[in-house]
Amino acid sequence: MDKSSRFGTRLEGPVSSDAIEEALSVAWGLGRAEGSIPSVRASVLSLIVFVADARAVDQVFDALDSLSRQHPSRTIVLIPDLPDAPDDQCVWYSAECVGNAGQGQLVCSERVVIAARGHAVRYLAPLTDQLMLADLPAALWWVGDFSPQYDALSERLAEMVDRLFVDSGDFRVPNLSFARVNWIGRQGHLACAVSDLNWTRLIPLRELVAQFFSAPAYRRQVTRLDRIHLQYADNRLSEAQSLLLLGWLASRLDWRLEEAGRFSRPDGKIVSVRLERDAASDQLGLRRVALVAGDETSFLVARQDDDLHALTEVDVAGSPPLRRIVRFETPERGALLATELMFFGRDRIYEDALSVAVALIRSGRHNVPRR
C-alpha cells in the first residue's frame, strides 16, 4: 500500500525512536539544502493523534493540515489495524512547511505516522513517549470510539499528556465512549484535562441560550423552567449534542436526574424533557431548543436551513413575541482543534455536563443512530 502521498516517506529498516529522529534530521537537512526560502523548525507542542477508526484517516489528515498553519507541532499519528498495512509496524515521516513566502520565511513542523497491528500495538505508547518533545505541552486527540481492547493504551497515553480531545460526533458506541472520557477526566493520577470538539461546536448555541437570561426581565425565569424540547438532526453528532446541552442545563441549574426524560429542580418541581430526532433532516447538530417556564414564558433557538443563521424568540404571555435572526456558523474540525489548543486548563462546566450525559445514557437515552 503506497501511502507516501499522504503519510510521508516510509522509514526503511528497524523501527526505533533513534531511527525516526535520524530520518527527520535528514529530511530537515535536505529541505534546507534544496529550498531557496529560509525555514524555521518550530514546535509549540507534541500532538498525539490516535485514530481508532481507520475510516477517518483522510478526515484526520485534512484537519491536521489546517491545524499546522496555526499550531506548528511534532504530530505523532497512531493507527492501529490499518487495512492492508505492509508490515505489523510501519512508520512514515515528513516535514511540513507553511507560511508566506513573500515574507521571506517558512515555519515548519514535523509529522510521524505509526501504523501497528497485532502484538505491535503494545509498542505504540513507549515509542510515542520517546518521540515526544521535552519541556513542551502535550495533547492527545482520540479519534473514534474507546474500545475496551484499548483501555490500557488510552490510560497510558493519557498519562503522557496535558489535554485529551475527543469528538463525540464520531462515537458509534456512545455508552462506552462517553463513560470512558468521563472516567479519564476524573482520575486523580491522570493530569490531563478532557474536552470534546462537539462541546466546542455548541458554544454559539450555549451563548444564545445564556443570553436569554442575562436580561433582568427574564432572569427569574431560569429557575422556573419546567419543560425542555430539543430537536436534533438524524445522525450521531446531533444526538450527542443534545445529550451535552441537556447535561449543561441540568448541571448549571442543579437539576437532579430522576429517570430518562425527567429531572427535579432544587425546589422539588419536575422538569420534563423531550428529545426528538428529526428524521427528515440531513443536516448536522441541534436544530431547535425550546425552553418553557410555566404557562407564561417560552424561549426558542431554531437553526435556519442555510446553517448560517438562527432564529431566537422570547414569547411572554400578554406581549408580542420578540424575534431576531442572528449569525450562527460552525467551524471546521481543524479550527475547532486550534481553538481547544489555546487552553490547557480544565473545563469544569464541560466535565459536569459530561457526567449528566453519561447518567442520561445509562438511564436509557443511548439510542444514537448508526449513520
RAPENOR-V444393 format. One line per field, one symbol per residue. phi: phi as a letter, one per 30 degrees, with the letter a starting at -180 (. if undefined). psi: psi as a letter, one per 30 degrees, with the letter a starting at -180 (. if undefined). burial: 1 if it has 16 or more other C-alpha atoms within 10 Angstrom, else 0. A space follows every 50 residues. Layout:
BEGIN
phi=???
psi=???
burial=???
END
This chain:
BEGIN
phi=.ccddcdjcddcidcadddddddddddddddddddccebcdbbcacccbc cdcddceddddddddddddcbeacccccbdhdeiddbdbbbbbaccbbkc eddiaccbbbbbcbcbbiddddcdddddedcdddibdbbbcccjdcdedc eddddddddcbcbbcbbddcdcbddddedddddddccddcddccabdddd edeedddddddecddedcdddddcebbbbccbddadeddddddddddded ddcidcdcaeibbcdedjddccbbcbdcdddcccjdcabcbbbiccbbbb bbddddicbbccbbbceibddcbacbdbbcddddddddddddbbcdcddd ddddeddddddddkcbdddcd
psi=kjgffefakkkkakkleeeeeeeeeeeeeeeeefkfkkkkjkkflkjkjj ifjffgeeeeeeeeeeeffeikljkjkkjkhkkgkflekkklllkkklaj fffgkkkkalkkkjkllbffeffeeeeeeffkkkgllklkjjjaljkffg eeeeeeeefflfkkkljfffkfieeeeeeeeeeefgkefjfkkklkfeee ffeeeeeeeefegfkefgeffefgkfkkjkkllileeeeeeeeeeeeeee eeghkkkelkgklklfgflkjkkjkkkjffkgaklkfkjkkkjageklkk kjklffgflkkkkkjkkflkkjklklkjlklleeeeeeeeffkglkjeee eeeeeeeeeeefffighklh.
burial=00000011111000001001001100110010000000100110111111 11110010010011011111111111111111001000111111111100 00001111111111111000100110011011100011111111110000 00110011011111111111111111111111011100011111111111 11001101100100000000110111111111111111111111111111 10001110011111100001101011110000111111111110001111 11110000011111110000000000010100111111001001010001 111111111110001101000
END
